[in-house]
Amino acid sequence: MLIILTTHPIQYQVPLWQALAKDGRVPFEVWYLTHHAVQTSHDAEFGKAFAWDLDMLGGYPHRLLPVAPGATPTSFRQCRVTEPLEPLLRQAGAKAVWVQGWQVQAYWQAVWAAKRAGCEVWLRGESNDLAPVAWWKRPIKHLLLGQFFRRVDRFLCIGAANRRFYQKFGVVESRLHPAPYAVDNDRFAQQATEARKERAKIRKQWSIAEDAFCVMFCGKFIPKKRPLDLVAAAARLMQAGRKVHLLFVGAGELGGELRQACQVVSDAERPNFQPSTFSSALPPASFAGFLNQTEISRAYVAADCLVLPSDFGETWGLVANEAMASGLPCVISDHCGCAEDLGVIPPNQIFPCGDTEVLVDRLKRLAQPVERPRVAPGALASFTFESSVQAATEAWQRKSTLD
């Protein structure tokens, strides 16, 4: 039995567990630490409560572990298991334990318990080697993560920068296995195909002019995501004579500042919103609010490109996977973990984080054609759940052979 330990049911991970169950070659069970966002839960960075509108618990075996009171997916100390894990692993007949990182105490508990129980440890974390580390933190980080990594048998690598991160800790190639990050490409492609039939209607609902080049931001309105960089780039595009429109999907602490920096023409978070007097100096913008997984394709279809301007805190950027699966080209900051992997897929573009001049140039390239470019079907062929299922299956078969 393979035990997969993760903080909560995540919209990007659940389809992988469902695909692994459907494949059937690896006996497994997912052990959750919380049910965050399965039931309506508050997200501090979004600044609102929500639950995903997909079936997050169906189609695969799972259980909920007992954790400390007040545990959330982001609380290191509280997100710990309150019962000994070693007996639980033995009772389950565990031969391998897959953890999703090291950001909560339960992952550390699981790795140590797995080794005591004679289990292999598999790791699929998000960290990369892009962010600079303060000199005084380096020896501490190497000491702590070195202890953790020495107990890991197989590293499931989500992308190029993630793989390099492990290599810089001395992890040998034989322990590195590709398991690229993915979303449900087929679902997003199908949703986009259906929504595209009503593209003109959708744009009209959000007051997006038919001839405007619509640039989309999707995510939390927080500093590390740098949404204001997009506003600055849009203003420069307008000065260059381009007709541009910004589409913001999400919510967060920078919502007020973003609205002040734009000419807001549509705002889903204000039921009685009335557009103010038009100002030619500010880029027109629509705020669609938080859109759930079955709704988000309307925005991908309405837009002409997506910009992911984030700083180093964006360890990957799965919104780019979603956009590309929907046919939408992306402009990606070089500080994002996915840039080396997804930013080179045509017609995507990469720009230096914070450099709005280069961002403007990248947007001009995508805005040039009369027929807007789209990401070709099949461009994400290497970024599928099937790739990770195959990686898990091969690792399981090697483990079974050794046993």
Secondary structure, DSSP 8 states (H G I E B T S, - for coil): -EEEEESS--TTTHHHHHHHHHH-SS-EEEEES--BTTB-EEETTTTEEE--SS-SSSSS-EEE--B-TT--TT-TTTSSBSS-HHHHHHHHT-SEEEE--SSSHHHHHHHHHHHHTT-EEEE-----S-S---TTTHHHHHHHHHHHHTT-SEEEE-SHHHHHHHHTTT--GGGEEE------HHHHHHHHHHHHTTHHHHHHHTT--TTSEEEEEEEE-SGGG-HHHHHHHHHHHHHTT--EEEEEEEE-TTHHHHHHHSEEEEETT-TT-------TTS-EEEEEE---TTTTHHHHHH-SEEEE---TT-SS-HHHHHHHHTT--EEEETTSTTHHHHTTSTT-EEE-TT-HHHHHHHHHHHHSSSS-----TTTTTTSSHHHHHHHHHHHHHHHHHH-
